[in-house]
Structure formats: structure tokens, C-alpha cells
């Protein structure tokens, strides 16, 4: 994965996420709303020819995106623990 900052303003960031699909950027978008974003969206212009771009507008978009990434990682860890527990039954 590689990130390209397309636009970094005081209250808005637009980041291209190379090598990812709807899965990651949609989870980040959802968590960004939970972390206080005033706007969080993503777009993939063409499924084969373009990369996803996530846009977050917030008082501190860097913190919102960072907190969102951590929340997605925490959810994945929780899923892994529950999967291990469920597979022992």
C-alpha cells in the first residue's frame, strides 16, 4: 500500500490509497464518521484504471484518519480473537 496526499488543507485531506479496494477505504470512511469527521467519503473513478481516494473534512483530518486506521486495526484484531474462540467449539 502506498499513500499519495492529493490535497492537504487545514480542515480537509484527500488521500489516494494505492493498491487497495473498497474494503479498506470504506472501513476508514465509516470509522472517520465515528471519530468526528464533518465529511468522510471515498471514490474509485474506474475499478480497473484508478485508485481509491478518501476525503475527510474535520477540525483535524490527520488525527481523524489516524484514529480511524487504529479503530479498523482494533476491529480486525477483535475478529481474529473471536474467530479463534469460535473455532475451538
N, C-alpha and C positions, 0 to 999 in steps of 0.2 A: 504494500500500500504506500502511496505517495500522496502528499497533500500539496496543493498549489493554492496560495492565497490570491484569489482574483480581485478581492476588494476588502480592505480593512479600514473601516471608519470607526470613530469613537463609539458609536452605538449600533454598528451593523457590520457583520462579516459575511463574506461569500467565499466558500472554500470548495475547490474541486477535489474529489476523492478518487484518485486513480486506482483502478484495479478492484473496485468494489461494485456491488449491485444495490438493488432496492433494500435488501435485508439490513445492512448496516446503517445506511443513511436514514431509512425510515425509523429505525430504533432511536437514532440520535435525535431526529426531529421530534419524536414523541417525548423523549426524556427532556429535551430542551424546553418544551412547554411546561413540564413539571418543575423544572428548575428556574422558572421565572421569565422565560423569553416572552417578549411582546409579539414576536412573529417568528415562526420557525417553519421552513418549508424546504423541499428539495425538488429538483427536476433532473430528468435524463432526457435530453433532446432527441436522441436516437439510440435505441437499445444496442446497436452494434457499432456505432461510429462515435459516440460521445461518452463522456464520463459523468457520474452523478455530481451535482453541485448542490451543496446545502447552504441555505441562507438563514442567518439568525440575527434578529434585531432584539437588543436588550441593553440595559444600562451598562453591562459589562459582558459583551458577547464571548470574549475569551474564557471567562470564568464559567459561563453557562455551557459552552461546548466542552470544556474540561470536566465539569461536574457531570454532564450528560454521558460522556465517554466512560467515566468511572462507574456511573449507575448501570450502564449496559454491561460492563465487565462484571460487576457485582451480580447482576441478574444471571449471567452465564455461569458464574461460579455456583450460585444457588441451584440452578438447574442441574448442574453436574453432580452436586451433592445429593439432590433428590433422586436423580436417576440411579446413582449408586445404591441408595437406600431401597428404592423400589425394585431394583434387580435382585436384591437379596431375599425377597419374599418368595 
